[in-house]
Amino acid sequence: MGRFAAGIVSLVALLAAAAHAAPPAASDAAAAGARLDTHRPRICLVLSGGGARGLAQIGVLEVLERLRVPIDCVAGTSMGAVIGGLYASGMTPEQIDHAVRTLDWQEAFRDRPPRQDLGFRRKQDDRNFLVRLPIGLKHGRFLFPKGLIEGQKLQETLRRLTLPDHAIRDFDRLPTPFRAVATDLETGEAVVLHDGDLVEAMRASMSAPGLFAPVDSHGRLLVDGGLAENLPIDVARRMGADVLIVVDVSFPLQKRAHLDSALAISNQMLAILVRRDAERQKRTLGARDVLIEPDLGLTGSADFQVAAQTIRLGAEAALAMRTRLAALSVDPAAYRRYVERRERSAVGARPIRFVRVDAASKPYEKTILAIMRPLIGKPLDAARIARGVTELDGLGLFESVDYRVVSEGQGDGRREGIEVRVRRKSWGPNYVRFGLNLQDDFQGDSQYNAAVRFLKTEVNGLGAEWLTDLQIGSNPKAYTEFYQPLSARRRWFVAPSARVEMRDLRVYARDVEIADFREREAEADFDVGRELGNWGEVRLGVHRVNGNSRARFGDPTLVDRNFNNGELFFKFSYDRLDSVDFPRSGQTSSLQWDAYRSDLGSDLAADRLSANWLMARSRGRDTLMLWTSAGTTLRNTIKPTSLQDFFTLGGFLNLSGLAAQSLNGPTYAIGRGVYFRQIGHGGEGLLEFPAYLGMSFEAGNVWQQRGEVGWGSARKDVSVFLGLDTFLGPLYLGGGYDTRGVSAYYLFLGRTF
């Protein structure tokens, strides 16, 4: 996340922790976990909410372990529930520390899987200039997600870390008894979670409203526990605690000098509300209780990138209370017994015997089982299960994909399996996306397009989709496709489509425009294909095109007035690119054969081969891309006036010194080396975005005969550009120079690679 997004996270997370305390609806029964030594006091750890500031609690746990202070129960809210839940599950402070330091927090708070993990069809959604955010559409109303983050990645991470305790439903039976505090969104009451799914409890406790989607659990819609009780001292008392160790990482009040913006003032207001409840809870502490308040300064609730520093400050705060904590320590033998009791059992000894879905997931059972059934017979392994979850998530249909380990039968007949739980996007299954595209060469040639896409998913039980694109502007277009998978695994498919489009066709001679035509095409296709995992696809089909053109200026005989094409085609596509805006890793490639045939209604008979390959590699902020494209016409019967059937070059990164599509011919080839460096992270404000400074070297041309292809006849161009990764897509401002003495300048918004 950029700093602006992090600011939103900080603001909403504080909101989730801000409210007057509401007393729990009912008292918990005393926790059942017994001490090893009944002569010492029962010690309970209380961990507050605070977002990334809560990582300081790991440092406190490390000091408690060093001082041999046993913990008999844990109560936590929000991030305190996550840290406390992991500790209660049997993880050591060292293991929690390692998990936190090695976790990619940006990825954990990003719901969309990395592009490499998306289903291949969802990757193709990026091959246009539409904004990535799909908005729901129902009965003429726009629908939006219930939170900025659905929590999918974070939930997967917690599931993996707590897998050894998958069978425990009563939190008193965990290695350390545990309570998590959430808030009922309907009533505002505190909900003390003491049983059920541990991951679900931790996830519910930190579901900041507006940031994370609420969790439907225990028959209630649950959000961040900080709304009702950010410092759950009362909860710990009801667990039978004799002594409390309380760690408060709430955001501090700021001095006047720091209250210099609307965001700072809003944060101060929320912090006041948080502290009001915290102070009430703290006033109930007794003389034997220990209060630890790490001095975290201005560390924000979203500053996960400074985890090491935050953990260290937590340890320092605990060490400052060494004398009081040492009074609670036990001898080495007793602490060793305490550690042994908390040790986790091994995972994976038993194989997975079955896969099933919960009742609410029945509409998607065929798809789920097709993907997850290969797990049957394999050892229980979180990484292997996560790959199946990622594949399901990559389909782009679900708001959340989760699983739990379940058992069937008793005694020797007992079997362990996986129950998968998916929830359709609450703002689906119909979506709309908008987009804007522009090109300007600063010499009077400007093109602007605005587009909207309507996507209807789940048309039938096999997951058919109906896609419709409408575009207005310089290049008006209407396109519709019905995509029908032929099996639950969604590998084989058929895809009939139709398109009507208008575009400009310019004719150049020696880099000077001599004619301009307006072309209209109507096309009908029928494609059959197969997805190759999530990395590739093969398609073959029949295309039929009818078109006409009219001259706007220049010789009208330069281009055929009417034309017809009928063809068979085959295309292989590979895509493992991490981004189509500013790629930093991966590759993408395609190979296509088009067979124009007169018996299919074509005016000509010819075969065309075309190929494209791009690879990106990065180190730090620097990225190098190698990109090549080529095509040729076999059995060339294309007339010189059939320009719509020629390959074209010219424009940004396609011989950047030349005007767009100013070269055309039956054979072409171009190679590019593109370098760019990230010069800004963006995110300080709504209109600031990651920025890149780059340059390219390009060599290529179009030729009338393949024998003419060569380095000597290729044109050589260079470009320099400034790129911004905006909400609307990549924006480029740049210029290109051709070694034959021509140059061009560009303002370009839209997809490039």
C-alpha positions in Angstrom: 0.0 0.0 0.0 1.1 3.6 -0.7 1.3 6.1 2.1 -2.1 7.5 1.2 -3.7 4.1 1.4 -1.8 3.5 4.7 -3.3 6.8 5.9 -6.8 5.4 5.2 -5.9 2.2 7.0 -4.7 4.2 10.0 -7.8 6.4 10.1 -10.3 3.6 9.7 -8.4 1.3 12.2 -8.6 4.1 14.7 -12.3 4.5 14.1 -12.8 0.8 14.7 -11.1 1.2 18.1 -13.0 4.4 19.0 -16.2 4.3 21.0 -17.5 4.4 24.6 -17.1 1.1 26.2 -20.1 -1.2 26.1 -20.3 -3.9 28.8 -20.3 -7.5 27.5 -23.7 -8.9 27.1 -23.0 -11.9 29.3 -20.2 -13.0 31.6 -17.9 -15.7 30.5 -17.5 -18.8 32.6 -14.2 -19.1 34.3 -11.6 -20.6 32.0 -10.9 -24.3 32.5 -7.2 -24.2 31.9 -5.4 -25.2 35.2 -2.1 -24.0 36.4 0.7 -26.5 36.8 1.5 -25.0 40.2 -1.6 -24.2 42.2 0.4 -22.3 44.7 1.2 -19.4 42.4 -1.3 -16.8 41.1 -3.1 -17.3 37.9 -1.6 -14.8 35.4 -3.6 -13.5 32.5 -2.2 -11.4 29.6 -4.4 -8.5 28.3 -3.5 -7.2 24.9 -5.1 -4.1 23.4 -6.0 -3.1 19.9 -3.7 -0.7 18.0 -3.0 -2.0 14.5 0.7 -2.2 13.7 1.4 -0.7 17.1 0.2 -4.1 18.5 3.4 -5.7 17.2 5.1 -4.3 20.3 3.2 -7.0 22.2 5.6 -9.5 20.6 8.5 -7.8 22.3 6.7 -8.0 25.6 6.1 -11.8 25.1 9.8 -12.3 24.4 10.7 -10.6 27.7 8.1 -12.6 29.6 9.7 -15.8 28.2 13.2 -14.6 29.1 12.1 -13.8 32.6 10.2 -17.2 32.9 6.8 -15.7 33.5 4.1 -18.2 32.6 0.9 -17.0 31.1 -2.3 -18.9 32.1 -4.8 -17.1 29.9 -4.9 -14.4 27.2 -7.6 -11.9 26.3 -7.1 -9.7 23.3 -8.8 -7.1 21.1 -8.1 -6.4 17.4 -4.4 -6.8 16.8 -4.1 -7.9 20.4 -6.4 -10.7 19.5 -4.2 -11.8 16.6 -1.0 -11.7 18.6 -2.7 -13.3 21.6 -4.5 -15.9 19.5 -1.2 -17.0 17.9 0.5 -17.2 21.3 -2.5 -19.1 22.8 -2.3 -21.6 19.9 1.1 -22.7 21.0 3.4 -20.5 18.9 6.4 -19.2 20.8 7.3 -15.5 20.8 10.2 -16.3 18.6 8.0 -18.0 16.0 5.5 -15.1 16.1 8.4 -12.7 15.7 9.7 -14.6 12.7 6.2 -14.8 11.1 5.7 -11.1 11.5 9.1 -10.0 10.2 9.0 -12.2 7.1 5.3 -11.5 6.3 4.7 -9.3 3.2 2.3 -6.9 4.9 1.4 -5.2 1.7 0.4 -8.6 0.2 -1.5 -9.5 3.4 -3.7 -6.5 3.1 -4.3 -7.0 -0.6 -7.3 -9.1 -1.5 -6.7 -9.6 -5.1 -4.2 -12.4 -5.7 -0.9 -11.5 -7.4 -1.6 -11.3 -11.1 0.5 -14.5 -11.7 -2.1 -16.4 -9.6 -5.2 -15.1 -11.3 -7.2 -17.4 -13.6 -6.2 -16.8 -17.2 -9.5 -15.2 -18.1 -9.2 -12.7 -15.3 -5.7 -11.8 -16.5 -7.2 -10.9 -19.8 -9.4 -8.4 -18.1 -6.2 -6.3 -17.7 -5.6 -6.2 -21.5 -7.7 -3.1 -21.9 -7.8 0.4 -20.5 -10.6 -0.2 -18.0 -10.2 0.7 -14.3 -9.5 -2.4 -12.3 -12.2 -1.9 -9.7 -15.4 -3.7 -10.7 -18.6 -2.2 -9.3 -21.6 -4.3 -8.6 -24.8 -3.7 -10.6 -28.2 -4.8 -9.4 -31.7 -3.5 -10.3 -30.1 -0.4 -11.7 -28.1 0.4 -8.6 -24.4 0.4 -8.1 -23.1 -1.8 -5.3 -19.7 -1.6 -3.6 -17.7 -4.0 -1.3 -18.5 -3.9 2.4 -14.9 -3.0 3.2 -11.8 -1.7 1.4 -10.2 -5.1 2.3 -12.0 -8.4 2.4 -9.2 -10.0 4.4 -8.6 -13.0 2.2 -4.8 -13.0 2.3 -4.7 -12.2 6.0 -7.2 -15.1 6.7 -5.0 -17.5 4.7 -2.0 -16.5 6.7 -3.7 -17.0 10.0 -5.0 -20.3 8.8 -1.5 -21.5 8.0 -0.1 -20.4 11.3 -2.8 -22.0 13.4 -3.2 -25.3 11.5 -1.7 -27.4 14.3 -4.7 -26.5 16.4 -7.3 -27.0 13.7 -9.3 -29.6 15.8 -9.8 -27.4 18.8 -13.2 -25.6 19.0 -13.2 -24.7 22.7 -10.6 -21.9 23.3 -10.1 -23.2 26.9 -8.6 -26.3 25.3 -5.9 -24.4 23.5 -2.4 -24.6 24.9 -3.2 -21.3 26.6 -6.9 -20.4 27.2 -8.0 -17.5 25.1 -10.7 -14.9 24.5 -11.1 -12.5 21.6 -13.4 -9.5 21.8 -15.5 -8.4 18.8 -18.4 -6.1 18.4 -21.9 -6.9 17.2 -22.5 -4.5 14.3 -26.3 -4.5 14.8 -26.4 -3.9 18.5 -23.1 -2.4 19.4 -22.6 -5.0 22.1 -19.3 -6.6 22.9 -19.1 -10.2 21.9 -16.6 -12.3 23.8 -15.5 -15.2 21.5 -14.6 -18.3 23.5 -15.3 -21.1 21.0 -15.6 -22.0 17.4 -13.0 -21.3 14.7 -9.9 -19.6 16.1 -9.0 -17.9 12.8 -12.5 -16.6 12.4 -12.4 -15.2 16.0 -9.1 -13.4 15.4 -10.3 -12.1 12.0 -13.6 -10.8 13.5 -11.8 -9.1 16.3 -9.7 -6.9 14.0 -12.4 -6.2 11.3 -12.2 -2.4 11.4 -15.5 -1.2 9.9 -15.1 0.3 6.4 -11.6 -1.2 6.2 -12.3 -4.9 6.6 -15.5 -6.6 5.6 -17.6 -7.8 8.7 -17.4 -11.4 9.7 -20.7 -13.4 9.9 -20.1 -15.6 12.9 -22.1 -17.1 15.8 -25.2 -15.7 14.1 -24.0 -12.2 14.3 -22.3 -9.7 12.0 -19.0 -9.0 13.8 -16.5 -6.1 13.5 -13.5 -4.8 15.4 -13.8 -5.4 19.2 -12.3 -1.9 19.8 -15.7 -0.4 19.2 -16.9 -2.0 22.5 -13.8 -2.9 24.6 -10.3 -2.0 23.3 -8.5 -3.1 26.5 -10.4 -6.2 27.7 -9.4 -6.2 31.4 -12.9 -7.1 32.4 -12.8 -10.2 30.2 -9.5 -11.3 31.7 -10.9 -11.0 35.2 -13.8 -13.3 34.3 -11.3 -15.9 33.1 -10.2 -16.3 36.7 -7.1 -14.2 36.7 -5.4 -13.4 39.9 -2.8 -11.1 38.3 -3.0 -9.2 35.1 -0.2 -8.2 32.8 -1.8 -5.5 30.6 -0.2 -4.2 27.4 -1.8 -1.0 26.1 -0.6 0.2 22.6 -3.4 2.6 22.0 -2.5 5.7 19.9 -1.4 8.6 22.2 -2.9 12.1 22.3 -0.9 14.6 20.3 0.3 18.1 21.2 -1.1 21.2 19.5 1.9 21.5 17.2 1.0 18.2 15.6 -2.7 19.0 15.1 -2.1 20.8 11.8 -4.4 18.9 9.4 -7.9 17.5 9.2 -6.5 14.0 9.3 -4.5 14.8 12.5 -7.5 16.4 14.2 -9.7 13.4 13.3 -7.1 11.0 14.6 -7.0 13.0 17.9 -10.7 12.9 18.3 -10.7 9.1 17.8 -7.8 8.7 20.2 -9.6 10.6 22.9 -12.5 8.2 22.6 -10.2 5.2 22.8 -8.4 6.5 25.8 -11.6 7.2 27.6 -12.5 3.5 27.7 -8.9 2.5 28.3 -8.6 4.7 31.3 -11.8 3.3 32.8 -10.4 -0.2 32.4 -7.0 0.8 33.9 -8.6 2.2 37.0 -9.7 -1.3 37.9 -6.1 -2.6 38.1 -4.9 -3.7 41.4 -1.5 -3.3 43.2 -0.3 -6.7 41.9 -1.2 -6.1 38.3 1.4 -4.9 35.8 0.7 -2.2 33.2 3.1 -1.9 30.2 2.7 1.0 27.9 5.4 1.0 25.2 6.6 4.4 24.0 5.8 4.0 20.3 5.8 7.7 19.5 3.9 8.5 16.3 4.0 5.0 15.0 0.7 4.7 13.1 -1.7 1.8 13.2 -0.7 1.0 9.6 3.1 1.2 10.0 3.8 -2.5 9.5 7.0 -1.8 7.6 8.7 -0.8 10.9 7.9 -4.1 12.6 11.4 -4.7 13.9 11.6 -1.3 15.6 8.1 -1.7 17.1 8.9 -5.1 18.5 12.1 -3.7 20.0 10.2 -0.9 21.7 7.8 -3.3 23.2 10.6 -5.4 24.7 12.2 -2.2 26.1 8.9 -1.3 27.8 8.7 -4.7 29.3 12.3 -4.7 30.6 11.5 -1.4 32.3 9.1 -3.4 34.4 11.6 -6.2 35.0 11.5 -6.0 38.8 7.7 -6.3 39.0 7.6 -9.0 36.3 10.5 -11.0 38.0 8.2 -11.4 41.0 5.9 -13.5 38.8 8.6 -15.7 37.4 8.9 -19.4 38.3 11.9 -21.7 38.6 13.5 -23.2 35.5 11.9 -26.7 36.1 8.4 -25.2 36.4 8.8 -23.1 33.4 10.1 -26.0 31.4 6.9 -27.9 32.3 4.9 -24.9 31.2 6.7 -24.8 27.8 6.2 -28.5 27.3 2.5 -28.2 28.0 2.3 -25.6 25.3 4.2 -27.5 22.6 2.3 -28.0 19.4 1.6 -31.4 18.0 2.9 -32.3 14.6 0.7 -31.7 11.5 0.4 -33.7 8.4 0.8 -37.3 9.7 -2.7 -38.2 8.7 -3.7 -37.9 5.0 -6.7 -35.9 3.8 -9.5 -38.5 3.3 -12.3 -36.3 1.8 -13.1 -32.8 0.6 -16.6 -31.3 1.1 -18.2 -27.9 1.0 -20.4 -26.2 3.6 -24.1 -25.7 3.0 -23.8 -22.1 1.7 -21.2 -23.2 -0.9 -23.4 -25.8 -2.5 -24.0 -23.8 -5.7 -20.3 -23.9 -6.4 -19.7 -27.5 -5.3 -18.7 -28.8 -8.7 -16.1 -26.1 -9.2 -14.7 -26.4 -5.7 -14.4 -30.2 -5.8 -12.9 -30.1 -9.3 -10.0 -28.0 -7.9 -9.7 -29.4 -4.4 -10.2 -33.1 -4.8 -6.6 -33.7 -5.9 -5.7 -33.1 -2.2 -7.4 -36.4 -1.2 -4.8 -38.9 -0.2 -2.1 -36.2 0.4 -0.7 -35.3 3.8 -2.4 -32.3 5.5 -0.2 -29.4 4.4 -1.1 -25.8 4.6 1.0 -24.7 1.6 -0.6 -27.4 -0.6 -4.1 -26.4 0.5 -3.3 -22.8 0.0 -2.5 -23.4 -3.7 -6.0 -24.8 -4.2 -7.5 -21.8 -2.3 -5.5 -19.4 -4.5 -6.8 -21.1 -7.6 -10.4 -20.7 -6.4 -9.8 -17.1 -5.4 -8.1 -16.5 -8.8 -11.4 -17.2 -10.6 -12.5 -13.7 -9.4 -16.0 -14.9 -8.3 -15.7 -15.0 -4.5 -15.5 -12.5 -1.8 -13.7 -15.0 0.4 -12.4 -18.5 0.1 -11.6 -20.4 3.4 -11.3 -23.9 4.7 -11.2 -25.8 7.9 -10.0 -29.3 8.9 -13.0 -31.5 9.9 -13.4 -35.0 11.1 -16.0 -37.7 10.3 -16.6 -41.0 12.2 -15.3 -42.2 15.6 -12.4 -44.3 16.9 -10.5 -46.3 14.3 -13.0 -45.2 11.6 -12.3 -41.5 12.2 -11.3 -39.6 9.0 -9.9 -36.1 8.6 -10.8 -34.0 5.6 -11.2 -30.4 4.4 -14.4 -28.4 4.4 -14.2 -25.5 1.9 -16.3 -22.4 2.5 -16.7 -19.8 -0.3 -18.9 -16.7 -0.3 -19.9 -15.0 -3.5 -19.0 -11.4 -3.8 -21.8 -9.5 -2.0 -21.7 -6.9 -4.7 -22.0 -9.4 -7.5 -22.6 -11.4 -9.7 -23.1 -8.6 -12.2 -20.4 -6.0 -12.5 -19.6 -2.8 -14.4 -16.2 -1.2 -15.1 -15.4 2.2 -16.6 -12.3 3.4 -18.4 -10.7 6.3 -20.2 -8.1 6.3 -22.9 -6.3 9.2 -24.6 -3.5 9.8 -27.0 -2.1 13.2 -28.0 1.0 13.9 -30.2 0.9 17.7 -29.5 0.6 18.2 -33.3 -3.1 18.3 -33.6 -3.7 14.5 -33.6 -5.6 13.6 -30.5 -7.7 10.5 -29.8 -10.0 10.1 -26.8 -12.2 7.1 -25.8 -14.4 6.4 -22.9 -15.6 2.8 -22.3 -17.9 0.8 -20.0 -18.0 -3.0 -19.6 -20.9 -5.0 -18.3 -20.1 -8.4 -17.0 -22.7 -10.9 -16.0 -21.2 -14.0 -14.2 -22.7 -17.2 -13.0 -25.1 -17.3 -15.9 -25.4 -21.1 -15.4 -24.0 -23.9 -13.2 -20.8 -24.2 -15.2 -19.9 -20.5 -14.7 -20.8 -19.0 -18.0 -20.2 -15.3 -18.5 -21.7 -12.7 -20.7 -19.5 -9.7 -21.4 -20.5 -6.5 -23.2 -18.2 -3.5 -24.0 -19.5 -0.2 -25.1 -17.0 2.6 -26.2 -17.5 6.1 -27.4 -15.0 8.7 -28.7 -12.5 8.5 -31.5 -12.9 4.8 -31.8 -16.6 3.9 -31.2 -17.1 0.2 -30.5 -19.7 -2.3 -29.3 -18.5 -5.8 -28.4 -20.3 -8.8 -26.8 -19.0 -12.3 -25.9 -20.7 -15.3 -24.3 -18.1 -17.4 -22.6 -19.3 -20.9 -21.8 -17.0 -23.4 -19.9 -17.7 -27.0 -20.8 -16.7 -28.5 -17.4 -16.7 -27.6 -13.7 -12.9 -27.2 -13.8 -13.5 -24.5 -16.5 -10.7 -25.7 -18.8 -12.5 -26.2 -22.1 -14.8 -23.5 -23.3 -16.7 -22.1 -26.3 -16.9 -18.3 -26.9 -19.1 -16.8 -29.6 -18.8 -13.1 -30.0 -19.7 -10.1 -32.2 -18.1 -6.7 -32.7 -18.9 -3.4 -34.5 -16.2 -0.8 -34.5 -15.1 2.4 -36.3 -11.5 3.6 -36.4 -9.2 5.9 -38.3 -6.9 4.5 -41.0 -4.1 6.9 -42.1 -1.8 6.5 -45.1 1.8 7.8 -44.9 4.5 8.2 -47.6 8.0 9.0 -46.3 6.7 9.8 -42.8 4.2 12.3 -44.2 0.4 11.7 -43.9 -1.1 11.7 -47.4 -4.6 10.4 -46.8 -7.0 9.7 -43.9 -9.8 7.1 -44.0 -12.6 6.2 -41.7 -13.1 2.5 -41.4 -16.1 0.5 -40.1 -16.0 -3.2 -39.4 -18.6 -5.7 -38.3 -17.3 -9.1 -37.1 -18.8 -12.4 -35.9 -16.6 -15.0 -34.2 -17.0 -18.5 -32.8 -14.0 -19.7 -30.7 -13.2 -23.0 -29.0 -10.4 -23.1 -26.5 -8.8 -24.6 -23.5 -7.1 -22.9 -20.5 -3.7 -24.3 -19.6 -3.8 -23.9 -15.9 -3.7 -20.2 -15.0 -0.7 -19.5 -17.2 -1.9 -20.1 -20.7 -4.6 -20.7 -23.2 -5.1 -22.1 -26.7 -7.9 -21.0 -29.0 -9.1 -21.8 -32.5 -12.1 -20.5 -34.3 -13.8 -18.9 -37.2 -13.9 -15.2 -37.9 -16.1 -13.4 -40.4 -15.6 -9.7 -41.1 -17.4 -7.2 -43.3 -16.2 -3.7 -43.6 -16.1 -0.5 -45.6 -14.0 2.7 -45.6 -14.5 6.2 -46.8 -11.9 8.9 -47.5 -11.8 12.0 -45.3 -9.0 13.5 -47.3 -6.5 12.2 -49.9 -6.8 9.8 -52.8 -9.9 7.6 -52.2 -8.4 4.8 -54.3 -5.5 4.1 -51.9 -7.8 1.9 -49.7 -10.5 -0.6 -50.7 -13.9 0.9 -50.3 -15.4 -2.5 -49.3 -13.7 -5.6 -47.9 -14.6 -9.0 -46.5 -12.5 -11.4 -44.5 -13.3 -15.0 -43.6 -10.7 -16.9 -41.7 -9.7 -19.8 -39.5 -7.3 -18.9 -36.7 -5.3 -20.6 -34.0 -3.7 -18.7 -31.0 -1.5 -19.8 -28.2 -1.1 -17.4 -25.3 1.2 -17.5 -22.2 1.0 -14.9 -19.4 3.0 -14.9 -16.2 3.5 -11.2 -16.1 3.1 -9.5 -12.7 1.6 -6.3 -14.2 0.6 -5.0 -17.6 1.1 -1.4 -16.5 4.7 -1.3 -15.3 5.8 -5.0 -15.3 8.6 -5.8 -12.9 8.8 -9.6 -13.3 7.5 -12.4 -15.4 6.9 -13.1 -19.1 4.1 -13.0 -21.6 4.0 -14.3 -25.1 1.6 -15.3 -27.9 1.8 -17.1 -31.3 -1.1 -16.7 -33.8 -1.9 -18.2 -37.2 -4.6 -16.7 -39.4 -5.8 -18.5 -42.5 -7.8 -16.3 -44.8 -9.9 -18.5 -47.1 -12.2 -17.5 -50.0 -14.6 -20.3 -49.3 -15.1 -18.6 -45.9 -16.1 -15.4 -47.6 -12.7 -13.7 -47.7 -11.6 -11.4 -50.6 -8.2 -12.9 -50.5 -6.4 -16.2 -49.7 -3.4 -15.9 -47.4 -1.8 -17.1 -44.2 -0.4 -14.9 -41.6 1.9 -15.7 -38.7 2.5 -13.4 -35.8 4.3 -13.6 -32.5 5.0 -11.5 -29.4 7.2 -12.0 -26.4 8.0 -9.7 -23.4 10.2 -10.4 -20.4 10.7 -8.2 -17.3 13.4 -8.4 -14.7 14.0 -6.1 -11.7 16.5 -5.2 -9.1 15.4 -2.8 -6.4 13.8 0.2 -8.2 15.3 -0.7 -11.6 13.5 -2.7 -14.3 14.7 -3.9 -17.6 12.3 -5.3 -20.2 13.1 -7.1 -23.4 10.2 -7.1 -25.9 10.0 -8.3 -29.4 7.1 -8.7 -32.0 7.1 -10.0 -35.5 4.7 -11.1 -38.2 4.6 -12.2 -41.8 2.1 -13.0 -44.5 2.5 -16.3 -46.4 1.1 -16.9 -49.8 0.8 -13.2 -50.0 -2.2 -12.2 -52.1 -3.0 -9.0 -50.2 -3.4 -6.1 -52.5 -1.6 -2.8 -51.8 -5.0 -1.2 -51.2 -6.0 -3.7 -48.5 -4.2 -1.7 -45.8 -6.6 -3.1 -43.1 -4.9 -6.5 -43.5 -1.4 -5.2 -43.1 0.8 -5.1 -40.0 1.5 -1.6 -38.6 4.2 0.1 -36.7 4.7 3.6 -35.3 3.8 5.2 -32.0 5.0 5.0 -28.4 7.3 2.0 -28.0 6.5 0.9 -31.5 9.2 3.1 -33.2 8.6 6.0 -30.9 10.0 8.7 -33.2 7.2 8.0 -35.8 3.5 8.9 -35.8 1.2 6.1 -34.6 0.6 3.4 -37.2 2.4 5.3 -39.9 4.2 2.2 -41.3 2.3 -0.7 -42.8 3.2 -3.8 -44.7 2.8 -7.6 -45.0 5.9 -8.4 -42.9 7.2 -6.6 -39.8 9.6 -7.1 -36.9 10.6 -5.0 -34.0 12.8 -5.5 -30.9 12.8 -3.2 -27.9 14.9 -2.8 -24.8 13.0 -0.7 -22.2 14.5 0.5 -18.9 12.6 2.4 -16.2 13.3 3.3 -12.6 10.8 4.0 -9.9 11.4 7.6 -8.7 8.5 8.0 -6.3 6.2 5.8 -4.2 3.2 8.2 -4.4 0.4 8.0 -2.0 0.7 11.3 -0.2 -2.6 12.5 -1.7 -5.4 11.3 -3.9 -3.7 12.6 -7.0 -0.2 11.3 -6.3 0.8 7.9 -7.7 4.0 5.8 -8.1 6.2 7.5 -10.7 8.7 6.0 -13.1 11.4 7.5 -15.3 12.4 5.4 -18.3 13.9 5.2 -21.8 13.8 2.7 -24.7 15.8 1.6 -27.7 13.7 0.2 -30.6 14.8 -1.3 -33.9 12.3 -2.5 -36.5 10.4 -1.9 -39.7 7.8 -3.2 -42.1 8.8 -4.8 -45.4 7.1 -5.9 -48.6 9.2 -9.0 -48.9 10.7 -11.2 -46.1 14.0 -11.3 -47.9 14.3 -7.5 -47.2 14.3 -8.1 -43.4 17.6 -7.2 -41.8 19.4 -4.9 -39.4 20.5 -2.5 -42.1 17.0 -1.9 -43.3 15.5 -1.6 -39.8 14.7 1.8 -38.4 16.3 2.7 -35.0 14.4 4.8 -32.5 14.9 5.9 -28.9 12.5 7.4 -26.4 12.5 8.9 -22.9 9.3 9.0 -20.8 7.8 9.8 -17.4 5.2 7.3 -16.3 2.6 7.5 -13.5 0.7 4.4 -12.3 -2.7 6.1 -11.8 -6.1 4.9 -10.7 -7.2 5.2 -14.3 -4.2 3.3 -15.6 -0.7 4.1 -16.7 -0.1 7.7 -17.9 3.0 8.5 -20.0 4.5 11.7 -21.1 7.4 11.2 -23.4 9.2 11.8 -26.7 10.8 9.7 -29.3 13.5 10.2 -32.0 14.1 8.3 -35.2 17.6 8.1 -36.7 16.2 9.2 -40.0 15.6 12.6 -38.5 11.9 12.6 -37.4 10.6 12.8 -33.9 7.3 12.6 -32.0 5.9 13.5 -28.6 3.2 11.8 -26.6 0.7 12.1 -23.9 -0.7 8.6 -23.5 -3.2 7.2 -21.0 -3.9 3.5 -21.4 -2.3 0.1 -21.7 1.0 -0.2 -23.4 2.7 -3.6 -22.8 
